[in-house]
Amino acid sequence: MKTLTATENEDGVRVDRLIGKYLDDAPKGFIYKMIRKKNIKVNGKRAKGDQRVREGDTVEIYLSDETLERFKKQKITGSGTIKIVYEDENILIADKPRGVLSQTGRSKKASINEDIIAYLLEKGEISENSLNTFRPSVVTRLDQNTSGLIMAGKNLNALRELSEMVRDRKIGKYYKCIVEGILTGEKTLEGYHICENGINKVRILDKPLPKASKVICRYKSLERLGANTLLEVELITGKKHQIRAQMAHIGHPVVGDVKYGAKSFGKGYALYCEKLLFPKMDGELSYLSEREFMADEPSDFKEISGITLVAE
């Protein structure tokens, strides 16, 4: 039997979701079955799946130690390296390296999210026990081979507020990239985003189709680099491979991005998230109103793009 005590971060969370956070490898059907069989109790009374706990409530899980061990969270082990751009008691902004996942998926590969958790564990801000019911989490994501700024909430209230701002497109997300060919001025790109079946690739369409999502970004030409152009791109929406696919769709793929039709220099592609801009706002995070955070240009950014090979 395991007893959990709901903290401030779990106040108002449904029982089934709280159990799912603790037993993160357990199927939902298994959790609901345990609730129906009265194996889950709140404050000594039978739990209901849609029941919400309050801070200080005790949740008892009547399962064997072997079953708990089989389904409970695994110990967090980060890569040991994380570059912090900004941190306070509520949020953390890190500079994700190229080649690192934003979050661990089914592959169980290490991610920047696990690095953040490991960092907070080492600092003593959180404990292995607190991770049973709440885990700090990233609220913005980058493709595995896109580097740059990524933001996480360190407590439930901050996570909710940040997630709402991201969902409502209130946080400005600005990228730097180098594209093939010459572009000048500024332009807003609109299209419809759809995932290719069975492959890790997307398409941009000019007209809407079922299951296609509208995507928008704005680019501004900053500098001509030989046969290429350095751009600042503001991401209005946020979809998988969006910038890469939209630039390729107009005939100017990100330099080095072989998947979307660019020439290969064998060093990845030239794209990173350079800036996050907070809106003017109220609430618990109001102290971040209109603040911006910047990432340094990756040391190999222009090298990745093969500038020396195409410069005039």
N, C-alpha and C positions, 0 to 999 in steps of 0.2 A: 504494500500500500504506500502511496505517495501523497503527501499533503502540500498543496500550494497555497500561498497567501497572496491575495490580490493586492498589488501595489497601486500607487497613483496612476501609473501608466496603463493599468488594466481596468481602471474604474469605468464602468459602462460597457465593457466588452462582453459579448455573448459567451456562454459557457462552452459551447462546442468549438468556438474559435480559439478560446484560451487553451483548451485541451489540445487543439490542433497545433498551436504554437509550441507546446511542450513536447508532444509526440509528433514531431514534424514528418516522420516517415510513415505514420499510420494513415491508411486510407480513410476517407471521410465516412464510408459505410461502417468501418470498424468502430469509429468513435460514436456514431449514432447508435450502433448496436449496444455498446457499453452503457450508454445513457438509458436505453430502453430496458436493459437488464439490471438497472439500478446499481451499476458499478461506479457511478459518478454521483457524488453528493456535494451539496453546497451548505456549509454551516450545519452539517449533520443530517440534512434532509435531502430526499431524492431530487436530483437536478432535472430540469427540462432543457432541451436543446437550445431553445430561443431565450432562455433566462439570462439576464445580464447581472454580472457580479459588481459589487461595490468595493471600494478600497477597504481592506481589512477582512473581507470575506475569506473563509477557508474553503478550498476545493479539494475533496478527497477522491483519489483515484484508486479503486480497489482492483488492482492487477498484480500479478506476480512480478517479482524483481526481474525475472528473465524476460517477461513481455515488455516491461518498462524499458529495459536496456535495449531491447531489439528495436523499439520505436522511437526512443528519445533522441534529442539532438546530439550530434557528434561534437567533440571538442574542437574549438576554433583554433586553427593554426595559420597565421598569416605568413606572408613572404618575408617579413622582417624589415621591409623598406616601404616607407610611405612619405610622400612629400605633402606637408600640410601648408595650404595657402592661407587659411583663416579658420579660427576655432573659437567658440565661446561655450557657455553652458548648455546651449540649445542646438547649435548646428556645427557642422564641420564641412569645410570645402577642401578637397584634395586635388592634386594634379596627377591624373591617372596616366601611367606610362603606356606606350603602344604595346600591344600584345597581351594585355591583361584584361580579363573579363570585367564587366561592371558588377554582375552578380553571378553567383554560382548556380548553374542550371543542373540539368539531369546528368551532365558529364562529370559533375562534382569537382571540376577544375577550380583552382584558387581564383579569387576575384578581389577587386578593390574593396568590396563590401566586407569580405572576411579580413582584409588588412586593417580596415577601420575598426572593426570589432576587436581584433587582436591588440591594436594600439590602445583602445580604451580599456581593455582588460589589464594591460601592462601598467597603465596610468592609475588604475584602481578606481576609475569612474564608474565602472560596471563590474559585475562579478559573474562567475559561471552560473551561480544560482539565479541571478536576475535574468539571465538569458533564457531561463526556462519559460518565461512568460512574455518578455519583450526583448526584441533585438533592434538596435539601431540599424537604420537602413538607408540606402541611397534613394534619392527621389528623382534624379536625372540619370540618364544612361548614355553611354557612348559605345559605338561598335568596338569590338575587341582590338582592332588595329587603328583606332582613332584615339589619339591622346588628348589630354587637356582636363579642364575643370569638371569636377563631379561633386555633387552636393548631397549631404546626408543629414537626417534628423537624429538627434541623440536621445530624445525622449518622445513620448507618444504625442503630446500636444504640439511640439515643434514639427514632428513628422506629419501630422494632420494638416497643419497650417501650410507647410512647404508643399505638400502634395496637392492641396487645393490651389495654390498659386500656380504650380506647374500645369495642373489640369486646365485652369482658366487662362493659360498663356500669358500670365502677368510678369513672369521673370524673363528678361531679355537674355537670349543665348546667341553669342557671336563667335563665329569661327574664322580662322584664316586658312586659306587653301591656295594652292597653285594649280592652275588648270592649263590644259593644252590649248594653244591658239591665243589669239589676241581678242580681248574684250575691253571695251571702254565704257565709262559712265556708270550709271546705276540702273537697275532693272528689277522688277518684281516678277518672279516666276510662279506660275500656278499650274497645277496638273492634278492627276488622279493616280494614286499609289496602289499597286496591287502586288502581292507576293507571287513569285513563280512557283508552280507546283513541284514539290520534291527537291528543290535546290535552294541554297542560301543566297537568293538574289531577288531583286524586285524590279518591276517595270513602272514607268511613268506613262500615263495615257493622256491624250488631249481631251477626251470626252469621258464622262462618268460611265461606269459599268457596275453591275451588282458586285458587292464586296470590295469595291475600290473606294479609297478614302481621299478626300481632297487634301492636297499639300501645298504649302506656300513658303517661299523663302525670298529674301531680297539680297542681291549682291551689289557690291561697290568695287569698281576697279581701283586698285591702289598703285600698282607699279607693273610696268612691262619688264619681264625677265627673259630676254632673248626671244624665243618663239613661244614663250608661255606668259601667263598673266597671274599676278598675285591679287587675290580677292579677299575682301571681308564679306562674310555671308551671315546675315541675320536669319536664324531659323524661327519662323513664325509657328509652324506646326512642328511635330516631332515624331517622325516615323523611321522605321528601320532603313538604313542606308540612304536616307532622304537626299542629303546634299549630293552624295556621290551619284545617285540615280538621276536627279534633276539636272546636274551639270552635264552628265553624259547625254541626256535626252536632247539638250540643245547643241550637241556636237562639241562640247568642251569638257571632256572627262577630267577628273582630278589626276594630275600627273602621277604615274606609277600605279594607278588603280586598274590593274589588268582585268579584273572581273567586269568592269564597266567600259572596256574597250581601249584603255590607255596603253601606251608602250611600257614595257617593264624595264626598270633599272635594278631590279633584284633587291630593293631596300624598303619595300612598302610603298605607301602613298602619302602625298603631302597634304594632310588635313589635321587640324587640331582645334579644340574648343579653347578660345583665348580669353573670353570675357563672359561673366554673369552680371546682370544688372537688375537689382531689386526695384520694384515699383514704389511709389509713395503709398504708405499703408498704415493701418492702425493695428491693434491687437498686440499679442505678447512679443511679436518680433518687430514691432514698430521702430526699434532702434536701428534696424537695418534699412530703413526707408531710403531709397534713391542711392544706396551704396553700390559700388561696382568693385568686382574682384577680377584680377588679371593673372593669367599664367604666362610664364616666360616662354619665348619661342623655343621649341625643342632644338637642341644643339645640332641635330642632323636634319633639320627641316628642309633646307635648300639642298643638302646633299642627297636626301631621299629623292628629291625631284629631278636629280640629274642635271642641275642647272649648268654645270660646267660642260655638259655634252651638247647643250642646245644654245648656249649663249652666243650672241653675235660678236 
